[in-house]
């Protein structure tokens, strides 16, 4: 047994190195999205053909619908061609589109840019989370996924500061897209050289060994899995509020509390994303520890996160001061970290490895499609002066229903993993 320890240590170092390599990619994945929300007023002033909040919301939704539609395809490609090529190709293309976004001059061009961004970014998350799950086969899985999700939260935080860049006449909003696009294209080259997929015949124990499965068989197995359907719904319902908080909260805070674009962007992202980072660390540690005693440990930790999210969403509709809104966003972020870091680990407990990237792609398809509708609908309701407390009350009800659904999921003992 002692002779196996150096190999195990090397395996763990490699597994954590993969997370470290993907960290800047995940950060860019959400930084490129969040910047646009934080620079809304500057972009609309620079491109007057956008015209209205409804059009802005449609543009946000356009990205999500394209992204959602292609997520299962990205998952299928990652499951068959390989995670490495899918990740690196996605990064290079979306970074090129990010650079181009800083050069558009009309609403039509902006729609095309966001659509192409949706196409390219759709391939990353399913492949990246599946690769992390391939390397982290036991009781480090929730922590590894949580650490990767932390990069997403940091990307949103950095994107929140983009409002200050947009307000600076020496820089402007276009400069931010140029820098992020160029950096992403450059990083994709060494990443392709260093990153490696897990060999298919040694990725896990016998129960966790991937099998060759056709695309049709993959989809059939997933859609006839009752626990997977429950996870898709659970993944989707809270995300309705999540996407609106990411995409619209800077504008909500600016309009409601009459603050500058820079302060609104930071207030809408920094505090709740910092709380989400803490929640992801705490949730990963709790879930991995709980799994040693109970196969439903990750489910319980995720449900606990939802218990925090529900009152936070509801309260945001009634926040009367900026400080109160930030406090509720912090509560939302803490719950989101517990929830978000455990979705892929729960998926790994109910589907086999060769189905996971596709499965997460389907989860993205449903969740982000509905998120796009939420963005568009929110813009429409804001144009119609619908009170915020009614909108957020509806979102809170959806989250409450999802908390029931997750407890109905039945994890498989043979897919729970072994300590790694």
LOVO-30432 format. One record per residue (C-alpha): x, y, z. Coordinates in nm, 4 decimals. Each point is the difference from the previous one (the first is absolute). Layout:
! residues N
NODE;X;Y;Z
...
! end
This chain:
! residues 420
NODE;0.0000;0.0000;0.0000
NODE;0.2779;0.2549;0.0792
NODE;0.1333;-0.0445;-0.3540
NODE;-0.3278;0.1369;-0.1345
NODE;0.0242;0.3257;0.1932
NODE;0.2358;0.1904;-0.2370
NODE;-0.2256;-0.0902;-0.2924
NODE;-0.3069;0.1151;0.1920
NODE;0.1759;0.3254;0.0939
NODE;0.1002;0.0604;-0.3617
NODE;-0.3557;-0.0683;-0.1114
NODE;-0.1359;0.2525;0.2489
NODE;0.2553;0.2615;-0.1059
NODE;-0.1012;-0.0495;-0.3632
NODE;-0.3683;0.0195;0.0884
NODE;0.0444;0.3308;0.1805
NODE;0.2282;0.1332;-0.2760
NODE;-0.2868;-0.0495;-0.2461
NODE;-0.2222;0.2183;0.2180
NODE;0.2749;0.2640;0.0154
NODE;0.0434;-0.0014;-0.3794
NODE;-0.3732;0.0422;-0.0539
NODE;-0.0342;0.2763;0.2593
NODE;0.0940;0.2907;-0.2328
NODE;-0.2244;-0.1451;-0.2720
NODE;-0.3021;-0.0137;0.2293
NODE;0.0735;0.3552;0.1164
NODE;0.0070;0.1256;-0.3592
NODE;-0.3145;-0.1964;-0.0828
NODE;-0.2061;0.2144;0.2345
NODE;0.2062;0.3193;-0.0100
NODE;-0.0768;0.0320;-0.3698
NODE;-0.3711;-0.0303;0.0769
NODE;-0.0186;0.2187;0.3120
NODE;0.1844;0.2957;-0.1513
NODE;-0.2889;0.0700;-0.2322
NODE;-0.2520;0.0140;0.2861
NODE;0.2222;0.2361;0.1993
NODE;0.0515;0.2335;-0.2970
NODE;-0.3639;0.0060;-0.1151
NODE;-0.0449;0.3773;-0.0058
NODE;0.3296;0.0677;-0.1777
NODE;-0.0693;-0.2647;-0.2622
NODE;-0.3536;0.1291;-0.0594
NODE;0.1310;0.3545;-0.0335
NODE;0.2684;-0.1137;-0.2448
NODE;-0.2471;-0.2124;-0.2004
NODE;-0.3264;0.1995;-0.0035
NODE;-0.1757;-0.2541;-0.2248
NODE;-0.0418;-0.2237;0.3086
NODE;-0.2779;0.2355;0.0965
NODE;-0.1783;-0.1569;0.2982
NODE;0.0291;-0.2322;0.3006
NODE;-0.2086;-0.2521;-0.1913
NODE;0.2585;-0.0096;-0.2792
NODE;0.2819;-0.0191;0.2534
NODE;-0.1743;-0.2912;0.1716
NODE;-0.0550;-0.1717;-0.3347
NODE;0.3712;0.0333;-0.0751
NODE;0.0862;-0.1598;0.3351
NODE;-0.2523;-0.2727;-0.0691
NODE;0.1348;-0.0578;-0.3524
NODE;0.3371;-0.0968;0.1439
NODE;-0.1601;-0.2422;0.2427
NODE;-0.2282;-0.1686;-0.2548
NODE;0.2880;-0.0686;-0.2376
NODE;0.2196;-0.1099;0.2895
NODE;-0.2724;-0.2258;0.1370
NODE;-0.0849;-0.1637;-0.3330
NODE;0.3627;-0.0912;-0.0659
NODE;0.0913;-0.1131;0.3540
NODE;-0.1142;-0.3624;-0.0514
NODE;0.1866;-0.0081;-0.3316
NODE;0.3103;0.1288;0.1770
NODE;-0.0476;-0.2710;0.2615
NODE;-0.0316;-0.2713;-0.2640
NODE;0.3170;0.1210;-0.1714
NODE;0.1883;0.0096;0.3308
NODE;-0.1164;-0.3534;0.0861
NODE;0.1152;-0.1342;-0.3364
NODE;0.2815;0.2126;-0.1425
NODE;0.1520;0.0959;0.3344
NODE;-0.0223;0.2646;0.2716
NODE;0.3381;0.1583;-0.0800
NODE;-0.0647;0.0981;-0.3620
NODE;-0.3541;0.1133;0.0819
NODE;0.1198;0.2281;0.2808
NODE;0.2899;0.1569;-0.1881
NODE;-0.1926;0.0492;-0.3240
NODE;-0.2882;0.1610;0.1878
NODE;0.2351;0.2392;0.1831
NODE;0.1748;0.1149;-0.3173
NODE;-0.3179;0.0619;-0.1984
NODE;-0.1937;0.1808;0.2745
NODE;0.3036;0.2188;0.0698
NODE;0.0135;0.0983;-0.3667
NODE;-0.3690;0.0885;0.0169
NODE;0.0619;0.1963;0.3214
NODE;0.2562;0.2108;-0.1846
NODE;-0.2452;0.0561;-0.2862
NODE;-0.2751;0.1054;0.2435
NODE;0.2102;0.3038;0.0869
NODE;-0.0196;0.1100;-0.3648
NODE;-0.3730;-0.0287;-0.0770
NODE;-0.1923;0.3157;-0.0933
NODE;-0.3653;-0.1050;-0.0274
NODE;-0.2603;-0.2008;0.1878
NODE;-0.0040;-0.2584;-0.2792
NODE;0.3760;-0.0481;0.0248
NODE;-0.0274;-0.0288;0.3782
NODE;-0.2659;-0.2707;-0.0377
NODE;0.2263;-0.1924;-0.2367
NODE;0.2958;0.0375;0.2344
NODE;-0.1968;-0.1295;0.2978
NODE;-0.1369;-0.2870;-0.2073
NODE;0.3508;-0.1049;-0.1041
NODE;0.1095;0.0359;0.3615
NODE;-0.2798;-0.2369;0.0971
NODE;0.1121;-0.2539;-0.2604
NODE;0.3614;-0.0007;0.1162
NODE;-0.0528;0.0168;0.3769
NODE;-0.2582;-0.2811;-0.0047
NODE;0.2733;-0.2590;-0.0426
NODE;0.2049;0.0916;0.3079
NODE;-0.1936;-0.0624;0.3235
NODE;-0.1248;-0.3567;-0.0750
NODE;0.3481;-0.1065;-0.1150
NODE;0.1841;0.1707;0.2866
NODE;-0.2193;-0.1369;0.2779
NODE;0.0057;-0.3473;-0.1542
NODE;0.3813;0.0124;-0.0178
NODE;0.0230;0.1044;0.3655
NODE;-0.2373;-0.2826;0.0960
NODE;0.2164;-0.2435;-0.2012
NODE;0.3063;0.0941;0.2035
NODE;-0.1739;0.0375;0.3376
NODE;-0.1715;-0.3363;0.0336
NODE;-0.0615;-0.0110;0.3749
NODE;-0.0234;0.2270;0.3024
NODE;0.1702;0.3021;-0.1575
NODE;-0.2613;0.0451;-0.2724
NODE;-0.2207;0.2646;0.1618
NODE;0.3022;0.2009;0.1124
NODE;0.1543;-0.0158;-0.3488
NODE;-0.3202;0.1087;-0.1732
NODE;-0.0542;0.2672;0.2646
NODE;0.3502;0.1381;-0.0584
NODE;-0.0677;0.0158;-0.3741
NODE;-0.3295;0.1793;0.0648
NODE;0.1883;0.2516;0.2123
NODE;0.1734;0.1138;-0.3184
NODE;-0.3413;0.0696;-0.1515
NODE;-0.0934;0.2136;0.3005
NODE;0.3308;0.1859;-0.0235
NODE;-0.0718;0.0614;-0.3681
NODE;-0.3327;0.1566;0.0907
NODE;0.1706;0.2136;0.2676
NODE;0.2650;0.1276;-0.2411
NODE;-0.2726;0.0587;-0.2584
NODE;-0.1820;0.2129;0.2561
NODE;0.2895;0.2476;-0.0005
NODE;-0.0361;0.0418;-0.3760
NODE;-0.2426;0.2832;0.0619
NODE;0.2908;0.2140;0.1179
NODE;0.1923;-0.0805;-0.3180
NODE;-0.3033;0.0934;-0.2084
NODE;-0.0306;0.3323;0.1820
NODE;0.3659;0.0854;-0.0642
NODE;0.0191;0.2032;-0.3229
NODE;0.3626;-0.1095;-0.0492
NODE;-0.0953;-0.3687;-0.0030
NODE;-0.3730;-0.0509;-0.0848
NODE;-0.1935;-0.3268;-0.0063
NODE;0.1611;-0.1142;-0.3257
NODE;0.3461;-0.0145;0.1584
NODE;-0.1141;-0.2621;0.2540
NODE;-0.1199;-0.2340;-0.2756
NODE;0.3264;0.0430;-0.1927
NODE;0.2161;-0.0965;0.2994
NODE;-0.2073;-0.3037;0.1022
NODE;-0.0223;-0.1276;-0.3552
NODE;0.3724;0.0190;-0.0653
NODE;0.0904;-0.1615;0.3333
NODE;-0.2384;-0.2922;-0.0588
NODE;0.1342;-0.0726;-0.3477
NODE;0.3574;0.0000;0.1303
NODE;-0.0775;-0.2245;0.2993
NODE;-0.1714;-0.2618;-0.2190
NODE;0.3330;-0.0951;-0.1628
NODE;0.1995;-0.1149;0.3076
NODE;-0.3158;-0.1495;0.1497
NODE;-0.0348;-0.2308;-0.3003
NODE;0.3603;-0.1125;0.0458
NODE;-0.0275;-0.0720;0.3743
NODE;-0.3557;-0.1226;0.0608
NODE;-0.0681;-0.3743;-0.0345
NODE;-0.3114;-0.2176;0.0094
NODE;-0.0212;-0.2922;0.2443
NODE;0.0645;-0.3289;-0.1870
NODE;-0.3379;-0.1632;-0.0480
NODE;0.1038;-0.3377;0.1398
NODE;0.1465;0.1371;0.3267
NODE;-0.2247;0.2906;0.0893
NODE;-0.1682;-0.1742;0.2939
NODE;-0.0998;-0.3321;0.1519
NODE;-0.1886;-0.2700;-0.1897
NODE;-0.3427;0.1433;0.0700
NODE;0.1192;0.3415;-0.1140
NODE;0.1796;-0.1091;-0.3188
NODE;-0.1388;0.1720;-0.3125
NODE;-0.1632;-0.2070;-0.2707
NODE;-0.0412;0.0832;-0.3660
NODE;-0.3522;0.1341;-0.0483
NODE;-0.1690;0.1440;-0.3088
NODE;-0.1433;0.3514;0.0107
NODE;-0.3559;-0.1343;-0.0226
NODE;0.0617;-0.2509;0.2793
NODE;0.1558;0.2728;0.2145
NODE;-0.3002;0.2303;-0.0345
NODE;-0.2413;-0.2890;0.0592
NODE;0.1792;-0.1125;0.3162
NODE;-0.0010;0.3507;0.1399
NODE;-0.3607;0.0877;-0.0806
NODE;-0.1297;-0.3284;0.1437
NODE;0.1878;0.0551;0.3266
NODE;-0.2506;0.1427;0.2489
NODE;0.2660;0.1400;0.2318
NODE;0.1648;0.1781;-0.2931
NODE;-0.3302;0.1683;-0.0933
NODE;-0.0387;0.1150;0.3611
NODE;0.3555;0.1388;-0.0052
NODE;-0.0700;0.1904;-0.3232
NODE;-0.3032;0.1666;0.1591
NODE;0.1898;0.0687;0.3202
NODE;0.2855;0.1514;-0.1995
NODE;-0.2383;0.2204;-0.1999
NODE;-0.2488;0.1560;0.2412
NODE;0.2422;0.1933;0.2255
NODE;0.1983;0.1070;-0.3072
NODE;-0.2917;0.2183;-0.1134
NODE;0.0848;0.2364;0.2841
NODE;0.3727;-0.0671;-0.0328
NODE;0.0183;0.1264;-0.3564
NODE;-0.2078;0.3088;0.0746
NODE;0.2220;0.0804;0.3000
NODE;0.3124;-0.0307;-0.2182
NODE;-0.1341;0.1825;-0.3040
NODE;-0.2342;0.2616;0.1437
NODE;0.1075;0.0751;0.3580
NODE;0.2520;0.2730;-0.0982
NODE;-0.2771;0.1849;-0.1858
NODE;-0.2515;-0.0675;0.2806
NODE;0.2287;0.1469;0.2662
NODE;0.0928;0.2992;-0.2160
NODE;-0.3624;0.0868;-0.0719
NODE;-0.1399;-0.0729;0.3458
NODE;0.2680;0.1636;0.2153
NODE;0.1237;0.2667;-0.2460
NODE;0.3675;-0.0975;0.0061
NODE;0.2674;0.0041;-0.2700
NODE;0.0515;-0.2756;-0.2533
NODE;0.3317;-0.1042;0.1555
NODE;-0.1339;-0.0177;0.3560
NODE;-0.3092;-0.1855;-0.1175
NODE;0.2059;-0.2581;-0.1865
NODE;0.2242;-0.0670;0.2976
NODE;-0.2881;-0.0061;0.2499
NODE;-0.1915;-0.2436;-0.2197
NODE;0.2879;-0.2451;-0.0365
NODE;0.2813;0.0295;0.2557
NODE;-0.1823;-0.0839;0.3226
NODE;-0.2215;-0.2850;-0.1102
NODE;0.2694;-0.1585;-0.2130
NODE;0.2444;0.0193;0.2921
NODE;-0.2669;-0.1704;0.2123
NODE;-0.0430;-0.2606;-0.2756
NODE;0.3740;-0.0712;0.0124
NODE;-0.0250;-0.0622;0.3732
NODE;-0.3133;-0.2085;-0.0586
NODE;0.1771;-0.2094;-0.2647
NODE;0.2914;-0.0715;0.2353
NODE;-0.2302;-0.0753;0.2919
NODE;-0.2396;-0.2021;-0.2145
NODE;0.2787;-0.2094;-0.1526
NODE;0.1499;-0.0765;0.3404
NODE;-0.3405;-0.0804;0.1533
NODE;-0.1155;-0.2135;-0.2929
NODE;0.3199;-0.2055;-0.0287
NODE;-0.0018;-0.0564;0.3760
NODE;-0.3696;-0.0850;0.0153
NODE;0.0409;-0.2467;-0.2857
NODE;0.2283;-0.2104;0.2192
NODE;-0.2983;-0.0640;0.2286
NODE;-0.3024;0.0284;-0.2297
NODE;-0.0384;-0.0544;-0.3746
NODE;-0.2442;0.2960;-0.0121
NODE;0.2506;0.2404;0.1585
NODE;0.0432;0.2147;-0.3104
NODE;-0.3741;0.0212;-0.0503
NODE;-0.0539;0.1191;0.3576
NODE;0.2688;0.2686;-0.0288
NODE;-0.1483;0.1235;-0.3268
NODE;-0.3492;0.0107;0.1535
NODE;0.1408;0.2011;0.2906
NODE;0.1264;0.2527;-0.2525
NODE;-0.3480;0.0287;-0.1451
NODE;-0.1387;0.0716;0.3483
NODE;0.2228;0.3092;0.0048
NODE;-0.0777;0.1029;-0.3579
NODE;-0.3802;0.0094;0.0414
NODE;-0.0274;0.2817;0.2616
NODE;0.2809;0.1920;-0.1712
NODE;-0.1855;0.0098;-0.3324
NODE;-0.3271;0.0923;0.1666
NODE;0.1612;0.2753;0.2048
NODE;0.1704;0.1629;-0.2988
NODE;-0.3387;0.1088;-0.1271
NODE;-0.0564;0.2019;0.3187
NODE;0.3531;0.1359;0.0660
NODE;-0.0384;0.3677;0.0886
NODE;0.3674;0.0922;0.0343
NODE;0.3183;-0.0900;-0.1843
NODE;0.1410;-0.1557;0.3179
NODE;-0.3057;-0.2245;0.0363
NODE;0.0235;-0.1073;-0.3638
NODE;0.3689;-0.0862;0.0402
NODE;-0.0703;-0.2003;0.3179
NODE;-0.2657;-0.2032;-0.1823
NODE;0.2352;-0.0514;-0.2945
NODE;0.2617;-0.1343;0.2436
NODE;-0.2551;-0.2508;0.1339
NODE;-0.0881;-0.0924;-0.3584
NODE;0.3672;-0.0472;-0.0842
NODE;0.0674;-0.2237;0.2985
NODE;-0.2910;-0.2242;-0.0953
NODE;0.1010;0.0059;-0.3662
NODE;0.3476;-0.1273;0.0832
NODE;-0.1452;-0.2985;0.1888
NODE;-0.2383;-0.0697;-0.2887
NODE;0.2234;0.0641;-0.3005
NODE;0.3033;-0.1960;0.1135
NODE;-0.1969;-0.3223;0.0442
NODE;-0.1962;-0.0286;-0.3254
NODE;0.2644;-0.1915;-0.1954
NODE;0.0898;-0.2197;0.3024
NODE;-0.3678;-0.0913;0.0376
NODE;-0.0185;-0.0714;-0.3732
NODE;0.2975;-0.2354;0.0416
NODE;-0.2027;-0.1966;0.2559
NODE;-0.2849;-0.0706;-0.2411
NODE;0.1601;-0.0400;-0.3476
NODE;0.3079;-0.1803;-0.1335
NODE;0.3206;0.1838;-0.1064
NODE;-0.0631;-0.0252;-0.3756
NODE;-0.3322;0.1807;0.0485
NODE;0.1100;0.2819;0.2271
NODE;0.1091;0.2733;-0.2420
NODE;-0.3119;-0.0620;-0.2091
NODE;-0.2127;-0.0079;0.3132
NODE;0.1368;0.3324;0.1190
NODE;-0.0519;0.1360;-0.3497
NODE;-0.3690;-0.0938;0.0181
NODE;-0.0217;0.1624;0.3423
NODE;0.1471;0.3157;-0.1549
NODE;-0.2417;-0.0239;-0.2929
NODE;-0.3062;0.0115;0.2226
NODE;0.1365;0.2337;0.2662
NODE;0.1538;0.2633;-0.2240
NODE;-0.2883;-0.0052;-0.2495
NODE;-0.2303;0.0856;0.2875
NODE;0.2565;0.2519;0.1249
NODE;-0.0122;0.1730;-0.3370
NODE;-0.3782;0.0199;0.0252
NODE;0.0399;0.1397;0.3523
NODE;0.2384;0.2708;-0.1270
NODE;-0.2314;0.0938;-0.2849
NODE;-0.3094;-0.0164;0.2158
NODE;0.1621;0.2077;0.2717
NODE;0.0818;0.2727;-0.2517
NODE;-0.3591;-0.0092;-0.1272
NODE;-0.1383;0.0204;0.3546
NODE;0.2320;0.2888;0.0851
NODE;-0.1238;0.1900;-0.3054
NODE;-0.3550;-0.0660;0.1267
NODE;0.0905;0.1189;0.3530
NODE;-0.0807;-0.3314;0.1716
NODE;0.1070;0.0327;0.3689
NODE;0.3254;-0.1725;0.0915
NODE;-0.1533;-0.1745;0.3007
NODE;-0.2454;-0.1853;-0.2237
NODE;0.2740;-0.1100;-0.2406
NODE;0.2356;-0.1218;0.2707
NODE;-0.2858;-0.1598;0.1915
NODE;-0.0679;-0.2195;-0.3025
NODE;0.3678;-0.0947;-0.0215
NODE;0.0018;-0.0893;0.3711
NODE;-0.2997;-0.2307;-0.0474
NODE;0.1829;-0.1835;-0.2802
NODE;0.3046;-0.0470;0.2234
NODE;-0.2168;-0.1325;0.2835
NODE;-0.1495;-0.2635;-0.2293
NODE;0.3463;-0.1049;-0.1153
NODE;0.1065;-0.0644;0.3615
NODE;-0.2619;-0.2760;0.0134
NODE;0.1108;-0.1518;-0.3304
NODE;0.3652;-0.0471;0.0976
NODE;-0.0976;-0.2085;0.3028
NODE;-0.1768;-0.2457;-0.2313
NODE;0.3205;-0.0831;-0.1926
NODE;0.1269;-0.3540;0.0612
NODE;0.3803;-0.0335;-0.0282
NODE;0.1510;-0.3322;-0.1090
NODE;0.2360;-0.1692;0.2424
NODE;0.2172;-0.1377;-0.2810
NODE;0.0673;0.3527;-0.1339
NODE;0.0815;0.1641;0.3334
NODE;0.3747;-0.0237;-0.0558
NODE;0.2843;-0.1059;0.2207
NODE;0.2346;0.2149;0.2081
NODE;0.2652;0.1645;-0.2139
! end
